[in-house]
């Protein structure tokens, strides 16, 4: 499991190789990952957007941006958590992902209400089980 804490908001990621959806003979390797976001801060926040950087074993990087996650823009009160799963195909047997979420402050009576701020998604590796990872 991979973990990062930014502005008292914790993000953990657990990747899984999906052998049944992969076809190595066709250079198709598929991973799922489960993300958990926990609001340890004292303010309510809402996840507004995401940026992912996906890098394959050849060093080719793709950037993916968009609103929310899996069609949702979760609202997290202090102490709340949110979990979702998604996936990533690669043409190489290893790679890595990292990124950030843009959060919005929803605290009442606070001068920062409405302010956007980024939190870190920890970098995590996508490795074919039993295969030595190679990243350039």
C-alpha positions in Angstrom: 0.0 0.0 0.0 1.2 3.5 -0.8 0.3 6.5 1.3 0.6 10.4 1.3 -0.8 13.0 3.6 -1.2 16.6 2.4 -3.1 19.3 4.4 -4.2 16.5 6.8 -5.9 14.6 4.0 -4.6 11.1 3.7 -4.6 9.2 0.3 -3.7 5.5 0.2 -3.5 3.5 -3.0 -3.4 -0.3 -3.4 -2.7 -1.6 -7.0 -3.7 -5.1 -8.2 -2.6 -6.8 -11.4 -5.6 -8.1 -13.4 -4.4 -11.3 -15.1 -7.8 -12.2 -16.5 -8.0 -8.8 -18.4 -4.4 -8.8 -19.5 -2.9 -10.3 -22.7 0.9 -10.2 -22.5 1.2 -11.8 -25.9 -0.6 -8.7 -27.3 1.4 -6.2 -25.0 -1.7 -5.5 -22.9 -1.2 -5.4 -19.1 -4.1 -4.2 -16.9 -4.1 -3.1 -13.3 -6.8 -2.0 -11.0 -6.1 0.3 -8.0 -8.2 1.1 -4.9 -7.9 4.6 -3.5 -9.0 5.6 0.0 -9.2 9.3 0.9 -9.5 10.2 4.6 -10.2 13.8 5.8 -8.1 14.1 9.0 -8.5 17.9 8.8 -10.9 20.1 10.8 -12.7 21.4 7.6 -15.1 19.9 5.2 -13.7 19.5 1.7 -14.8 18.4 -1.7 -12.7 16.7 -4.4 -13.1 18.7 -7.6 -10.6 17.3 -10.1 -7.7 14.9 -10.6 -4.5 14.8 -12.5 -2.7 11.4 -13.1 0.7 10.8 -14.6 1.0 7.3 -16.0 4.5 6.2 -17.0 5.3 2.9 -18.7 8.6 0.9 -18.6 9.9 2.8 -21.6 9.6 6.1 -19.8 6.6 7.2 -21.9 4.3 9.4 -19.8 0.7 10.1 -20.3 -1.2 12.8 -18.3 -4.9 12.3 -17.6 -7.0 15.2 -16.2 -10.7 15.4 -15.4 -13.4 16.4 -13.0 -13.8 14.3 -9.9 -13.1 10.6 -9.8 -15.2 7.8 -11.4 -18.0 10.3 -12.1 -18.1 11.6 -8.5 -17.0 14.7 -6.7 -17.1 13.4 -3.1 -17.8 15.8 -0.1 -15.8 14.8 3.0 -16.6 16.2 6.4 -13.9 16.0 9.1 -13.3 12.3 9.8 -15.1 11.1 6.7 -13.5 8.7 4.2 -14.2 7.9 0.5 -13.0 4.9 -1.4 -13.2 4.0 -5.1 -11.6 1.7 -7.6 -10.4 2.3 -11.1 -8.0 0.8 -13.6 -5.1 1.4 -16.0 -3.9 -0.5 -19.0 -0.2 -0.5 -20.1 1.7 -1.9 -23.1 4.6 -2.8 -20.8 4.8 -5.3 -17.9 5.6 -2.5 -15.4 5.1 1.2 -14.9 4.1 3.7 -12.3 1.4 6.3 -11.5 1.3 9.4 -9.5 -0.8 12.5 -9.4 -2.9 15.0 -7.4 -6.4 15.8 -6.5 -7.7 19.4 -6.4 -9.8 19.9 -3.3 -12.1 22.8 -2.3 -12.4 24.2 1.2 -16.1 24.2 2.4 -15.6 25.5 5.9 -18.3 27.9 7.1 -17.2 31.3 8.4 -13.6 30.8 7.2 -11.9 33.3 5.0 -10.5 30.4 2.9 -14.0 29.0 2.1 -14.1 28.1 -1.6 -10.3 28.1 -1.9 -8.9 25.3 -4.1 -5.8 23.4 -3.0 -3.9 20.3 -4.2 -3.3 17.1 -2.3 -0.8 14.5 -3.4 -1.6 11.0 -4.7 1.4 8.9 -3.7 3.5 7.5 -6.6 2.9 3.8 -6.9 4.4 1.0 -9.1 2.5 -1.3 -11.4 4.5 -4.5 -11.6 3.7 -7.8 -13.2 3.9 -10.5 -10.5 7.2 -12.4 -10.8 8.6 -9.9 -13.3 11.5 -7.6 -12.5 10.3 -4.0 -12.9 12.2 -1.8 -15.4 11.6 2.0 -15.6 13.8 4.3 -17.7 
